[in-house]
Structures are given as C-alpha cells and as structure tokens.
C-alpha cells in the first residue's frame, strides 16, 4: 500500500483533522494517509514570523515521523497554503515533496489565468513572493484576501462561504481569470459550496479549486523530477535542535 505523509506545519489539531479527512477521501482505499502536526509554532500561520517558524516545524515534524517505527512515505505533502519549508524538505527527502500552494498553482494554470482567494490580508505579499520563487507568476493574475483568517474561516464554514463567494466573484470580474484557487488548509471541503454560491452570484464556468485536493492529486498522481538523494538527511550538523533532526544531520 502506498504511503502519503501530510505535514501540518501549524499546531492546530483541527486543521490536521481536516487534512487527514479530505486527503484520505481523495486518496481512496489503496493509499494510507498519515497526517502529522507541528510540535511547536503557531496555531495558525498568519505573518512572516509564524511562517518562518513553520518551516522549521515542518522539517522537525518530518524528521520526527521518520524516527518512528512507521512505513516510509512514498510522497510528502506540506499541508499549508504557503508551503513553509518546501525547498528544504525537497532537498532533504528521497521522495517527492510538494505543498498546497505549489500543487494548486500547477492545477490552476492548466485552465489559463487564475486568481487566489484566501484568508488573512498579510498572506497577499507572502503568496506573491512564493509564486515568484516557484516560477509560477505567468498565469497568476492576482490575489484577493478576505479579512478573516484561515482559522476563523475554518471555525464557521457557513459564514466563510458568504465571505469567499463574493471575493471569488470579484476576482473573476476584475481580473478576467479562468480559475480561482481557494487557498488554505482550513478551507478544505469548501470549494463545492463556494462554487454553488458563485453561480448564484452570476458567475459560471470558472472552477473553484480546493487547494487541499490539488495537493492530494499532485502527491498521488504527478510525475515529478527525480529526488536529489537516495536516503533522507540534512547536509549540515545541527546544534541545539531536536534529537530527530540531529540524527539526520551530517
């Protein structure tokens, strides 16, 4: 049975449960999905500082999982629409690694120009920078944020739909995009309801992409470039970090 490791780089058990539920549903019965939660950091990533800590937390969670007596994963998915630690994990892992944002960018670009709708205003410039780093800006037309954070949206899905659908409508009408990414682990499973409300607002034929499902699809079906190494590990010796990270150090 194939093994998929999902890393939640924040400390929210609720977000981890959402990731486990929706990624496992997308994976089906023949893939074992295992979601792990950051052992330290913020309950929600909403600023540069929490994002920086989340990258460390993602590496630590990966190292901690490898230290357990568990089947080794066949792919790793970072369960955050922001992909903290993506390049470091990809450098250190012998199996494919992606994040919700990168996978969503790739899927959305298949439809043409696209927009991102997400929660938390600080995410706008952070996601723009990520898209540039990943070489994914050509099809990205713009980023629309709502004032509620992803954690607040996840806590009240009905209210979230009422905020997100008009934001998606505005993105389509103002930017003329062919797809909209609903970006955020906390919004897993909301795309269908937002798509329905978007139609009631007069916008049809523009898919709303669930970033968690996009991440699951990439991890399960994509054919990425070969891994950079044969065994997991870091190419430096650590001082003052967790025992699990130290064991994988040079």
C-alpha positions in Angstrom: 0.0 0.0 0.0 1.3 3.4 -0.9 2.0 5.8 2.0 1.4 9.6 1.9 2.8 11.8 4.7 0.9 15.1 5.2 2.7 17.6 7.4 0.6 20.3 9.1 3.2 23.0 9.9 1.0 24.7 12.5 -0.1 23.3 15.8 -3.9 23.1 15.2 -5.3 19.6 15.7 -8.5 20.8 14.0 -6.5 21.6 10.8 -4.7 18.3 11.0 -8.1 16.5 11.2 -9.4 18.4 8.2 -6.3 17.5 6.2 -6.5 13.8 7.2 -10.2 13.6 6.3 -10.0 15.3 2.9 -6.7 13.9 1.7 -7.7 10.4 2.7 -11.0 10.7 0.9 -9.2 11.9 -2.2 -6.6 9.1 -1.9 -9.1 6.2 -1.6 -8.7 2.8 0.0 -5.3 1.9 -1.5 -3.3 4.7 -0.1 -2.5 5.2 3.6 -2.6 8.9 4.5 -0.8 9.9 7.7 -1.1 13.5 8.9 1.4 14.8 11.5 1.2 18.1 13.4 3.9 20.6 14.2 5.3 20.0 17.7 5.9 23.8 18.1 4.9 27.1 16.5 1.7 28.9 15.9 -1.9 27.5 15.8 -2.3 29.4 12.6 0.3 30.9 10.2 -0.6 34.5 9.6 2.6 36.5 9.4 6.2 36.4 8.4 7.4 35.3 11.8 4.9 32.4 12.1 5.8 31.4 8.6 9.5 31.3 9.3 8.9 29.1 12.5 6.6 26.9 10.5 9.3 26.0 8.0 11.5 24.7 10.9 8.4 22.9 12.4 7.8 21.2 9.1 11.3 19.9 9.0 11.1 18.8 12.6 7.8 17.0 12.1 9.2 15.2 9.1 12.3 14.1 11.0 10.2 13.0 14.0 8.0 10.9 11.7 11.0 9.2 10.1 12.3 8.3 13.6 9.2 6.3 14.4 8.6 2.7 13.5 6.3 3.6 10.6 6.3 2.8 6.9 8.4 5.3 5.0 6.3 7.7 2.9 6.2 7.5 -0.9 5.4 11.2 -1.1 5.2 14.2 1.3 2.6 17.0 1.2 3.0 20.2 3.2 -0.5 20.9 4.4 -0.3 24.7 4.3 -1.1 27.1 1.5 2.2 28.8 1.7 4.4 25.7 1.6 6.8 26.6 4.5 10.0 24.6 4.3 9.2 23.3 0.8 12.7 23.7 -0.7 14.5 22.4 2.4 12.3 19.3 2.6 12.7 18.7 -1.1 16.4 18.9 -0.8 16.4 16.5 2.2 13.9 13.9 1.1 14.4 10.9 -1.2 10.7 11.0 -2.2 8.6 13.7 -3.9 7.6 16.7 -1.8 5.1 19.5 -2.6 2.8 21.9 -0.8 -0.8 23.0 -1.2 0.2 26.2 -2.9 2.6 24.8 -5.5 0.2 22.0 -6.4 -2.7 24.5 -6.7 -0.6 26.8 -8.9 0.1 24.0 -11.3 -3.5 22.8 -11.4 -5.0 26.2 -11.8 -2.6 27.2 -14.6 -4.0 24.3 -16.7 -7.2 26.3 -17.0 -5.4 29.6 -18.0 -5.0 32.7 -15.9 -6.0 32.3 -12.3 -6.6 34.2 -9.1 -6.0 33.2 -5.5 -8.7 33.9 -2.8 -7.5 33.3 0.8 -8.0 34.4 4.3 -5.7 36.9 6.1 -4.5 40.1 4.5 -0.8 39.5 5.3 -0.9 36.5 3.0 -1.1 38.6 -0.2 2.6 39.6 -0.5 3.7 36.4 1.0 2.0 34.3 -1.6 3.1 36.7 -4.4 6.7 36.1 -3.3 6.2 32.3 -3.1 4.8 32.3 -6.7 7.8 34.2 -7.9 10.2 31.8 -6.2 8.4 28.8 -7.7 8.3 30.4 -11.2 4.5 30.4 -11.2 3.7 34.1 -11.8 3.0 34.0 -15.5 -0.6 32.7 -15.1 -1.2 34.3 -11.7 -3.4 37.3 -12.3 -3.9 38.4 -8.7 -4.5 37.6 -5.1 -7.7 38.6 -3.2 -7.7 38.3 0.6 -10.7 38.4 3.0 -10.2 40.0 6.4 -11.0 36.8 8.3 -8.0 34.5 8.9 -8.0 30.9 7.7 -8.6 29.8 11.3 -11.7 32.0 11.6 -13.0 30.7 8.3 -12.5 27.1 9.3 -14.3 27.7 12.6 -17.5 28.9 10.8 -17.9 27.3 7.3 -21.3 28.9 6.6 -20.0 32.4 7.3 -16.9 31.5 5.4 -18.9 30.7 2.3 -20.7 34.0 2.5 -17.3 35.8 2.5 -15.5 33.7 0.0 -18.0 33.6 -2.8 -18.2 37.4 -3.3 -14.4 37.5 -3.2 -14.2 34.9 -5.9 -16.8 36.8 -8.0 -14.8 40.0 -7.6 -11.6 38.2 -8.7 -13.3 36.8 -11.8 -14.9 40.0 -12.8 -12.0 42.3 -12.1 -9.2 40.0 -13.4 -10.9 38.0 -16.1 -9.5 34.7 -14.8 -10.3 31.2 -15.9 -9.9 29.6 -12.4 -9.9 30.6 -8.8 -7.8 28.9 -6.1 -9.5 28.7 -2.7 -6.2 28.7 -0.7 -5.9 27.3 2.8 -5.9 24.1 4.7 -8.7 25.4 6.9 -10.9 25.8 3.8 -10.7 22.1 2.8 -14.0 20.9 1.5 -15.5 24.4 1.0 -14.9 24.7 -2.8 -18.2 23.0 -3.8 -20.3 25.3 -1.7 -18.4 28.4 -2.8 -18.8 27.2 -6.4 -22.5 26.9 -5.9 -22.8 30.4 -4.4 -20.6 31.8 -7.1 -23.1 30.6 -9.7 -25.9 32.3 -7.7 -23.9 35.5 -7.9 -23.9 35.2 -11.7 -20.5 33.6 -12.4 -20.4 30.2 -14.0 -17.8 28.2 -15.9 -14.9 29.2 -13.7 -13.7 26.3 -11.5 -13.0 26.9 -7.8 -10.0 24.8 -6.9 -9.7 23.3 -3.4 -6.0 23.6 -2.5 -6.1 20.5 -0.3 -7.5 18.3 -3.1 -5.0 19.8 -5.5 -2.2 18.9 -3.2 -3.5 15.4 -2.7 -3.9 14.9 -6.5 -0.3 16.1 -7.1 1.1 13.8 -4.4 -0.8 10.8 -5.7 -0.7 11.2 -9.4 2.0 13.7 -10.5 5.3 12.6 -12.1 7.9 14.9 -10.5 11.5 15.2 -11.2 13.7 12.5 -9.6 14.6 13.1 -6.0 18.0 14.7 -5.3 19.1 11.9 -2.8 18.6 8.3 -2.1 18.2 8.5 1.7 16.7 11.1 4.0 19.0 13.5 5.6 20.4 17.0 6.1 23.7 18.1 4.7 24.7 20.0 7.9 25.4 19.1 11.5 22.8 20.7 13.8 23.4 22.3 17.2 20.5 22.8 19.7 17.8 21.3 17.5 15.6 18.2 18.2 17.2 14.8 18.5 15.4 13.6 15.5 16.8 16.4 13.3 20.3 15.9 14.8 20.1 12.2 13.8 19.5 13.1 10.2 22.3 15.7 10.2 25.7 15.4 8.6 
